[in-house]
Amino acid sequence: MFVLANLVYAVALVLRILVEFEIFAVIASALFSWLNPNYYGNFRMFFQAMSDLVERPLRKVFPFLRSGIVDYTPLVAILVLVFIDQFLVGSLFDLSYVIRAASGL
């Protein structure tokens, strides 16, 4: 059972890293759009593509997040990612501890 516990723990850890990277990408993309909106280099396009993984579905579901020149989509994306981190990833960590405790280790 400890192998299953380690597998669940590893999946949770990888998901946490991916969620934290996605939060960083959303913040970097928003900063690029505010500080230098006319720069479209490879660096900015990479972060834009990464942040669009979360922001594009949000814009389709909630089109009112863009009001005039202000776009609240990055804020909502970060809130969704934090919720996923705390709920899903936290639950996976807790599950790995429960499995490990049940196996008697």
C-alpha positions, 0 to 999 in steps of 0.5 A: 500500500505504501507504493500507492501512497507514494504514487498519489503523493507524487501526482499531488506534488507534480500537480502542485508544481504545474498549478504554481507555474500556471499562476506564475504564467498568468501573472507574467502575461498580465504584467507583460500586457500592462508594461509593454503591450506592443512587445510580442517576443518569444518570451511574452508569447510563451507566457501568453500561450501558457496563461491562455490554457486557463484564461480562454475557457474562462473568457468563453464561460464568463464574457463579462470579465472583460469590461472596457479596457479592464480585464478581470480574467487573470484575477479569476484565473488565479482564484480558480488555480488557488482553489484547485491547489487547495482543494484537489491537490490538498485532498490528494496529499491528505489521501496519500497520508491516509493510505500510508497510515492505513498500511501501518507505516 
